[in-house]
Each structure stands twice: as C-alpha cells, then as structure tokens.
C-alpha cells in the first residue's frame, strides 16, 4: 500500500518536477510502517529521494517524500529564508528545518502555513497565503498569488506526471524504476 500511495501522491517528486509531496496513510502498526519506510528508503536512496513520517495521529501517518538536494536549494532562497525566520525556524540546515516542521505538526492540528516551502511551492505564493489570504488568483496544488502562468504549467506537468506514473505502476513498473535519479 505504501508504494502505491507514493506513486499516486508523489509522482512529481519522484520525477524531479517537485521538491516534496506528502499524504496521509492509515497506520495500525507504527513499527511495521517504519519498517516499510526503511525498505522504501533503501530502494530509493540512490535516486536522491527520502521518505519520512512527519506526524503520527489517530491511526494515520503523514508521509513526506522529498528530494533533500532540491529542498536545500529551495530553503536557501532569500524569500524562503525570510519566511522561515519569520516563523521561528533556524535556517541553513534543511534537516533541522524538517525537525522543526515535525514539532509544529505535533503541536497543532492544522498545517503550518510555511509547509508549502517544504513541498516546492514558490515562496511568493507561500507568503501570499500567509499574508494575503483572500487575494489568490488560481488554485491547483496550492493557491497562487503571483505568476499564474508558471503555476498553471506546473499544475499540468504534475497532473500529467501522476497519470503516467500510475499507468506505468499498474502495468508492473516498480517504484525504484519509476524514480528519476536527481
């Protein structure tokens, strides 16, 4: 089930189109889920992908699939650093930022607004969501406040990628064969 969910919800991340993806997954046995994640991480480590549990809650786990190198680049941009500092993050170390995100997720039922930075959303749109909530122009994977054309193209790339990955997985392609090295 974990591999199928990764394909269905994280194909753009697997294809290097998007920095990160996340999804909620039923989880009756935390140890069993951690073992499955460990196996997937072993399969995908040569492809530059990581799978982490961000939060365990009410029999579910919030799974984060991401590309550490892409995340490091995303979080180092001046706009992203500014937003992270505003939210109390210690910038400069993506692993520490993920740990702080996990802490914030444990402490609150709602997703922190800056979570978009960990998913590869443009910092300008994350800033818009945080400070200009009702001024969005289009909505797809995220609410877009600036650069509508680029976002619409990204939404289409992600949708097409997901459809193709699901099709190939259903035809027997493995998770690691679908993951692009990045």
DRENPA-3360 file (N, C-alpha, C; in nm, 2 decimals, always signed):
BEGIN
1 = XXXXXXXX = +0.08/-0.12/+0.00/+0.00/+0.00/+0.00/+0.09/+0.13/+0.00 ~ +0.20/+0.13/+0.07/+0.28/+0.25/+0.08/+0.34/+0.28/-0.06 ~ +0.39/+0.18/-0.13/+0.44/+0.21/-0.26/+0.34/+0.27/-0.36 ~ +0.22/+0.21/-0.35/+0.11/+0.26/-0.44/+0.07/+0.40/-0.40 ~ +0.07/+0.43/-0.27/+0.04/+0.57/-0.23/+0.15/+0.67/-0.27 ~ +0.27/+0.62/-0.27/+0.38/+0.71/-0.31/+0.37/+0.74/-0.46 ~ +0.33/+0.64/-0.54/+0.31/+0.67/-0.68/+0.20/+0.77/-0.70 ~ +0.09/+0.74/-0.63/-0.04/+0.82/-0.65/-0.02/+0.96/-0.61;
9 = XXXXXXXX = +0.05/+0.99/-0.50/+0.06/+1.12/-0.44/+0.19/+1.19/-0.45 ~ +0.29/+1.12/-0.50/+0.43/+1.18/-0.50/+0.50/+1.16/-0.64 ~ +0.43/+1.13/-0.74/+0.49/+1.11/-0.87/+0.57/+1.23/-0.91 ~ +0.52/+1.35/-0.90/+0.60/+1.47/-0.95/+0.73/+1.48/-0.87 ~ +0.74/+1.44/-0.74/+0.86/+1.44/-0.67/+0.95/+1.33/-0.71 ~ +0.90/+1.22/-0.74/+0.98/+1.11/-0.80/+1.04/+1.14/-0.93 ~ +0.97/+1.23/-1.01/+1.02/+1.27/-1.14/+1.10/+1.39/-1.14 ~ +1.14/+1.44/-1.02/+1.22/+1.57/-1.01/+1.14/+1.69/-1.06;
17 = XXXXXXXX = +1.01/+1.69/-1.07/+0.93/+1.80/-1.11/+0.90/+1.89/-0.99 ~ +0.90/+1.83/-0.87/+0.86/+1.90/-0.75/+0.95/+1.85/-0.63 ~ +0.98/+1.94/-0.54/+1.07/+1.91/-0.43/+1.02/+1.81/-0.34 ~ +0.89/+1.82/-0.30/+0.84/+1.73/-0.20/+0.69/+1.71/-0.21 ~ +0.64/+1.60/-0.16/+0.50/+1.57/-0.16/+0.47/+1.50/-0.02 ~ +0.34/+1.51/+0.02/+0.30/+1.44/+0.14/+0.16/+1.39/+0.13 ~ +0.13/+1.29/+0.21/+0.00/+1.23/+0.21/-0.02/+1.16/+0.34 ~ -0.15/+1.15/+0.38/-0.19/+1.07/+0.50/-0.21/+0.93/+0.46;
25 = XXXXXXXX = -0.17/+0.84/+0.55/-0.18/+0.70/+0.52/-0.23/+0.63/+0.65 ~ -0.32/+0.54/+0.63/-0.37/+0.46/+0.75/-0.25/+0.38/+0.81 ~ -0.25/+0.38/+0.94/-0.13/+0.31/+1.01/-0.18/+0.25/+1.14 ~ -0.20/+0.11/+1.14/-0.24/+0.04/+1.26/-0.12/+0.01/+1.34 ~ +0.00/-0.01/+1.28/+0.12/-0.06/+1.35/+0.24/+0.03/+1.31 ~ +0.27/+0.12/+1.40/+0.38/+0.22/+1.38/+0.51/+0.15/+1.34 ~ +0.55/+0.05/+1.41/+0.67/-0.02/+1.38/+0.67/-0.08/+1.24 ~ +0.56/-0.14/+1.20/+0.55/-0.20/+1.07/+0.56/-0.09/+0.96;
33 = XXXXXXXX = +0.50/+0.02/+0.99/+0.51/+0.13/+0.89/+0.65/+0.18/+0.88 ~ +0.72/+0.20/+0.99/+0.86/+0.24/+0.99/+0.95/+0.14/+0.91 ~ +0.92/+0.01/+0.93/+0.99/-0.09/+0.85/+0.97/-0.07/+0.70 ~ +0.85/-0.05/+0.66/+0.81/-0.03/+0.52/+0.89/+0.09/+0.47 ~ +0.89/+0.20/+0.55/+0.95/+0.32/+0.51/+1.10/+0.30/+0.49 ~ +1.16/+0.22/+0.58/+1.30/+0.19/+0.58/+1.33/+0.12/+0.45 ~ +1.25/+0.02/+0.41/+1.27/-0.06/+0.29/+1.26/+0.04/+0.16 ~ +1.16/+0.13/+0.16/+1.14/+0.22/+0.05/+1.26/+0.31/+0.04;
41 = XXXXXXXX = +1.31/+0.36/+0.16/+1.43/+0.45/+0.16/+1.55/+0.37/+0.10 ~ +1.57/+0.25/+0.13/+1.68/+0.17/+0.07/+1.66/+0.16/-0.08 ~ +1.54/+0.14/-0.13/+1.52/+0.13/-0.27/+1.55/+0.26/-0.34 ~ +1.52/+0.37/-0.28/+1.52/+0.50/-0.34/+1.64/+0.58/-0.31 ~ +1.73/+0.54/-0.22/+1.84/+0.63/-0.18/+1.93/+0.66/-0.29 ~ +1.95/+0.58/-0.38/+2.04/+0.61/-0.50/+1.97/+0.70/-0.60 ~ +1.85/+0.73/-0.58/+1.77/+0.82/-0.67/+1.76/+0.96/-0.61 ~ +1.81/+0.98/-0.49/+1.81/+1.11/-0.43/+1.67/+1.15/-0.36;
49 = XXXXXXXX = +1.60/+1.04/-0.32/+1.47/+1.06/-0.25/+1.48/+1.01/-0.11 ~ +1.39/+1.07/-0.03/+1.38/+1.03/+0.11/+1.23/+1.02/+0.15 ~ +1.20/+0.93/+0.24/+1.06/+0.91/+0.29/+1.07/+0.92/+0.44 ~ +0.99/+1.01/+0.50/+0.99/+1.03/+0.64/+0.84/+1.04/+0.69 ~ +0.82/+0.99/+0.81/+0.70/+1.01/+0.88/+0.70/+1.15/+0.95 ~ +0.61/+1.24/+0.91/+0.61/+1.37/+0.97/+0.53/+1.38/+1.10 ~ +0.42/+1.30/+1.10/+0.33/+1.31/+1.22/+0.25/+1.18/+1.22 ~ +0.24/+1.13/+1.34/+0.15/+1.01/+1.37/+0.03/+1.06/+1.45;
57 = XXXXXXXX = -0.09/+1.03/+1.40/-0.21/+1.09/+1.47/-0.33/+1.01/+1.43 ~ -0.41/+0.96/+1.53/-0.54/+0.90/+1.51/-0.53/+0.78/+1.41 ~ -0.43/+0.70/+1.43/-0.42/+0.58/+1.34/-0.38/+0.61/+1.20 ~ -0.31/+0.73/+1.18/-0.27/+0.77/+1.05/-0.13/+0.83/+1.06 ~ -0.05/+0.82/+0.95/+0.08/+0.88/+0.95/+0.08/+0.98/+0.83 ~ +0.14/+1.09/+0.85/+0.16/+1.19/+0.75/+0.30/+1.16/+0.69 ~ +0.30/+1.11/+0.57/+0.43/+1.07/+0.50/+0.48/+1.18/+0.41 ~ +0.61/+1.21/+0.43/+0.67/+1.31/+0.35/+0.78/+1.25/+0.26;
65 = XXXXXXXX = +0.76/+1.27/+0.13/+0.86/+1.22/+0.03/+0.92/+1.34/-0.03 ~ +1.05/+1.35/-0.03/+1.12/+1.47/-0.07/+1.26/+1.44/-0.13 ~ +1.31/+1.54/-0.19/+1.45/+1.54/-0.25/+1.53/+1.63/-0.17 ~ +1.62/+1.58/-0.08/+1.70/+1.67/+0.01/+1.78/+1.77/-0.07 ~ +1.84/+1.74/-0.18/+1.91/+1.84/-0.25/+1.82/+1.96/-0.30 ~ +1.71/+1.92/-0.36/+1.62/+2.03/-0.40/+1.56/+2.11/-0.29 ~ +1.54/+2.04/-0.17/+1.49/+2.11/-0.06/+1.59/+2.21/-0.01 ~ +1.72/+2.17/+0.00/+1.82/+2.26/+0.04/+1.83/+2.38/-0.05;
73 = XXXXXXXX = +1.82/+2.37/-0.18/+1.82/+2.48/-0.27/+1.70/+2.57/-0.25 ~ +1.58/+2.51/-0.23/+1.46/+2.59/-0.21/+1.47/+2.67/-0.08 ~ +1.51/+2.61/+0.02/+1.51/+2.68/+0.15/+1.62/+2.78/+0.16 ~ +1.72/+2.78/+0.07/+1.82/+2.88/+0.08/+1.79/+3.01/+0.00 ~ +1.68/+3.01/-0.07/+1.65/+3.14/-0.14/+1.61/+3.24/-0.04 ~ +1.65/+3.37/-0.07/+1.62/+3.48/+0.03/+1.47/+3.49/+0.07 ~ +1.38/+3.47/-0.02/+1.24/+3.48/+0.02/+1.20/+3.36/+0.11 ~ +1.25/+3.24/+0.08/+1.22/+3.13/+0.17/+1.28/+3.15/+0.31;
81 = XXXXXXXX = +1.41/+3.19/+0.31/+1.47/+3.21/+0.44/+1.40/+3.32/+0.52 ~ +1.35/+3.42/+0.46/+1.28/+3.53/+0.53/+1.15/+3.47/+0.59 ~ +1.08/+3.39/+0.52/+0.96/+3.33/+0.57/+0.98/+3.24/+0.68 ~ +1.09/+3.15/+0.67/+1.12/+3.06/+0.77/+1.16/+3.13/+0.90 ~ +1.25/+3.23/+0.88/+1.29/+3.31/+1.00/+1.17/+3.38/+1.07 ~ +1.07/+3.43/+0.99/+0.95/+3.49/+1.04/+0.87/+3.39/+1.12 ~ +0.88/+3.26/+1.09/+0.81/+3.15/+1.16/+0.89/+3.09/+1.27 ~ +1.01/+3.14/+1.29/+1.09/+3.09/+1.40/+1.18/+2.97/+1.37;
89 = XXXXXXXX = +1.21/+2.94/+1.24/+1.29/+2.83/+1.20/+1.44/+2.88/+1.21 ~ +1.53/+2.78/+1.24/+1.67/+2.81/+1.23/+1.71/+2.77/+1.09 ~ +1.74/+2.87/+1.01/+1.77/+2.85/+0.87/+1.91/+2.80/+0.85 ~ +1.94/+2.74/+0.73/+2.07/+2.70/+0.70/+2.09/+2.55/+0.71 ~ +2.00/+2.48/+0.77/+2.01/+2.33/+0.79/+1.88/+2.27/+0.76 ~ +1.86/+2.22/+0.64/+1.73/+2.16/+0.60/+1.68/+2.05/+0.69 ~ +1.77/+1.97/+0.74/+1.73/+1.86/+0.84/+1.67/+1.92/+0.96 ~ +1.73/+2.03/+1.01/+1.68/+2.09/+1.13/+1.55/+2.16/+1.10;
97 = XXXXXXXX = +1.53/+2.22/+0.98/+1.41/+2.28/+0.95/+1.30/+2.17/+0.94 ~ +1.33/+2.05/+0.89/+1.23/+1.94/+0.89/+1.19/+1.90/+1.03 ~ +1.29/+1.89/+1.12/+1.26/+1.86/+1.26/+1.17/+1.97/+1.32 ~ +1.20/+2.09/+1.29/+1.11/+2.20/+1.35/+0.97/+2.19/+1.29 ~ +0.96/+2.16/+1.16/+0.83/+2.14/+1.10/+0.75/+2.02/+1.17 ~ +0.82/+1.91/+1.19/+0.76/+1.80/+1.26/+0.71/+1.84/+1.40 ~ +0.79/+1.92/+1.47/+0.75/+1.97/+1.60/+0.62/+2.05/+1.59 ~ +0.62/+2.14/+1.49/+0.50/+2.23/+1.47/+0.38/+2.14/+1.44;
105 = XXXXXXXX = +0.39/+2.04/+1.36/+0.28/+1.95/+1.32/+0.23/+1.87/+1.45 ~ +0.32/+1.83/+1.53/+0.28/+1.76/+1.66/+0.20/+1.86/+1.75 ~ +0.24/+1.98/+1.75/+0.18/+2.08/+1.85/+0.05/+2.13/+1.80 ~ +0.02/+2.13/+1.67/-0.10/+2.19/+1.62/-0.18/+2.09/+1.53 ~ -0.31/+2.10/+1.53/-0.39/+2.02/+1.44/-0.38/+2.06/+1.30 ~ -0.37/+2.19/+1.28/-0.37/+2.25/+1.14/-0.22/+2.25/+1.09 ~ -0.21/+2.25/+0.96/-0.08/+2.26/+0.89/-0.03/+2.40/+0.91 ~ +0.10/+2.41/+0.94/+0.16/+2.55/+0.94/+0.17/+2.60/+0.80;
113 = XXXXXXXX = +0.14/+2.73/+0.78/+0.14/+2.79/+0.65/+0.27/+2.77/+0.57 ~ +0.38/+2.77/+0.64/+0.51/+2.76/+0.57/+0.53/+2.62/+0.51 ~ +0.45/+2.52/+0.54/+0.47/+2.39/+0.49/+0.49/+2.38/+0.34 ~ +0.43/+2.48/+0.27/+0.44/+2.49/+0.12/+0.59/+2.50/+0.08 ~ +0.67/+2.56/+0.16/+0.81/+2.57/+0.13/+0.88/+2.43/+0.12 ~ +0.83/+2.34/+0.20/+0.89/+2.20/+0.20/+0.83/+2.12/+0.09 ~ +0.73/+2.17/+0.02/+0.67/+2.10/-0.09/+0.72/+2.15/-0.23 ~ +0.80/+2.26/-0.23/+0.84/+2.32/-0.35/+0.75/+2.43/-0.41;
121 = XXXXXXXX = +0.66/+2.48/-0.33/+0.57/+2.58/-0.37/+0.66/+2.71/-0.38 ~ +0.63/+2.80/-0.47/+0.70/+2.93/-0.48/+0.69/+3.01/-0.35 ~ +0.80/+3.06/-0.29/+0.79/+3.14/-0.17/+0.69/+3.25/-0.18 ~ +0.68/+3.31/-0.30/+0.59/+3.42/-0.32/+0.45/+3.38/-0.29 ~ +0.41/+3.26/-0.33/+0.28/+3.21/-0.30/+0.26/+3.17/-0.16 ~ +0.36/+3.11/-0.10/+0.35/+3.08/+0.05/+0.33/+3.21/+0.12 ~ +0.41/+3.31/+0.09/+0.40/+3.45/+0.15/+0.26/+3.50/+0.13 ~ +0.20/+3.49/+0.01/+0.07/+3.53/-0.02/-0.03/+3.46/+0.07;
129 = XXXXXXXX = -0.02/+3.33/+0.08/-0.11/+3.25/+0.16/-0.10/+3.30/+0.31 ~ +0.02/+3.34/+0.35/+0.03/+3.38/+0.49/-0.02/+3.52/+0.52 ~ +0.00/+3.61/+0.42/-0.03/+3.75/+0.44/-0.14/+3.81/+0.36 ~ -0.18/+3.74/+0.25/-0.29/+3.80/+0.16/-0.39/+3.69/+0.13 ~ -0.43/+3.62/+0.23/-0.51/+3.50/+0.21/-0.62/+3.51/+0.10 ~ -0.70/+3.61/+0.10/-0.81/+3.62/+0.01/-0.78/+3.68/-0.13 ~ -0.65/+3.70/-0.16/-0.61/+3.76/-0.29/-0.56/+3.66/-0.39 ~ -0.58/+3.53/-0.37/-0.53/+3.44/-0.46/-0.59/+3.45/-0.60;
137 = XXXXXXXX = -0.52/+3.41/-0.70/-0.57/+3.42/-0.84/-0.62/+3.29/-0.90 ~ -0.55/+3.18/-0.88/-0.60/+3.05/-0.92/-0.56/+2.95/-0.81 ~ -0.62/+2.84/-0.81/-0.59/+2.73/-0.71/-0.58/+2.60/-0.78 ~ -0.47/+2.53/-0.75/-0.44/+2.40/-0.80/-0.38/+2.32/-0.69 ~ -0.25/+2.28/-0.70/-0.19/+2.21/-0.59/-0.17/+2.31/-0.47 ~ -0.17/+2.43/-0.50/-0.16/+2.54/-0.40/-0.23/+2.66/-0.45 ~ -0.26/+2.76/-0.36/-0.32/+2.88/-0.40/-0.21/+2.97/-0.46 ~ -0.23/+3.03/-0.58/-0.14/+3.11/-0.65/-0.17/+3.26/-0.63;
145 = XXXXXXXX = -0.07/+3.33/-0.59/-0.09/+3.48/-0.57/-0.01/+3.55/-0.68 ~ +0.09/+3.50/-0.73/+0.18/+3.56/-0.83/+0.21/+3.46/-0.94 ~ +0.25/+3.50/-1.06/+0.30/+3.42/-1.17/+0.20/+3.30/-1.20 ~ +0.08/+3.34/-1.24/-0.02/+3.24/-1.26/+0.01/+3.15/-1.38 ~ +0.07/+3.20/-1.48/+0.11/+3.11/-1.60/+0.21/+3.00/-1.56 ~ +0.31/+3.04/-1.49/+0.41/+2.94/-1.45/+0.34/+2.83/-1.36 ~ +0.26/+2.88/-1.26/+0.19/+2.78/-1.18/+0.10/+2.69/-1.25 ~ +0.02/+2.74/-1.35/-0.07/+2.66/-1.43/+0.01/+2.56/-1.51;
153 = XXXXXXXX = +0.12/+2.59/-1.56/+0.21/+2.50/-1.63/+0.26/+2.39/-1.54 ~ +0.30/+2.43/-1.42/+0.34/+2.33/-1.32/+0.23/+2.24/-1.28 ~ +0.11/+2.29/-1.26/+0.00/+2.20/-1.22/-0.03/+2.10/-1.33 ~ -0.02/+2.14/-1.46/-0.04/+2.05/-1.57/+0.07/+1.94/-1.57 ~ +0.20/+1.99/-1.56/+0.31/+1.89/-1.55/+0.29/+1.78/-1.44 ~ +0.25/+1.83/-1.33/+0.23/+1.74/-1.21/+0.11/+1.64/-1.24 ~ +0.00/+1.70/-1.29/-0.11/+1.61/-1.32/-0.08/+1.51/-1.43 ~ -0.01/+1.55/-1.54/+0.03/+1.45/-1.64/+0.13/+1.35/-1.59;
161 = XXXXXXXX = +0.22/+1.39/-1.51/+0.32/+1.30/-1.45/+0.25/+1.20/-1.36 ~ +0.16/+1.24/-1.28/+0.09/+1.15/-1.19/+0.01/+1.04/-1.27 ~ -0.06/+1.09/-1.37/-0.14/+1.00/-1.46/-0.04/+0.89/-1.52 ~ +0.07/+0.94/-1.57/+0.16/+0.85/-1.64/+0.23/+0.75/-1.54 ~ +0.27/+0.80/-1.42/+0.33/+0.71/-1.32/+0.23/+0.60/-1.27 ~ +0.10/+0.65/-1.25/+0.00/+0.55/-1.21/-0.02/+0.44/-1.32 ~ -0.03/+0.49/-1.44/-0.04/+0.39/-1.55/+0.07/+0.29/-1.56 ~ +0.19/+0.34/-1.55/+0.31/+0.26/-1.56/+0.32/+0.16/-1.44;
169 = XXXXXXXX = +0.28/+0.21/-1.32/+0.29/+0.13/-1.20/+0.18/+0.02/-1.21 ~ +0.06/+0.05/-1.26/-0.04/-0.05/-1.28/+0.00/-0.15/-1.39 ~ +0.09/-0.12/-1.48/+0.14/-0.21/-1.58/+0.26/-0.29/-1.53 ~ +0.30/-0.27/-1.40/+0.40/-0.35/-1.34/+0.54/-0.29/-1.32 ~ +0.55/-0.16/-1.35/+0.68/-0.09/-1.32/+0.70/-0.08/-1.17 ~ +0.82/-0.10/-1.12/+0.85/-0.09/-0.98/+0.87/+0.06/-0.94 ~ +0.86/+0.08/-0.81/+0.88/+0.21/-0.75/+1.02/+0.27/-0.79 ~ +1.12/+0.19/-0.77/+1.25/+0.24/-0.80/+1.28/+0.25/-0.94;
177 = XXXXXX = +1.21/+0.18/-1.03/+1.23/+0.20/-1.17/+1.17/+0.33/-1.22 ~ +1.06/+0.37/-1.15/+0.99/+0.50/-1.19/+1.06/+0.62/-1.13 ~ +1.14/+0.61/-1.03/+1.21/+0.72/-0.97/+1.32/+0.77/-1.05 ~ +1.33/+0.90/-1.08/+1.43/+0.96/-1.16/+1.55/+0.99/-1.06 ~ +1.67/+0.96/-1.11/+1.79/+1.00/-1.03/+1.80/+1.15/-1.03 ~ +1.82/+1.20/-0.91/+1.83/+1.35/-0.91/+1.93/+1.40/-0.81;
% end
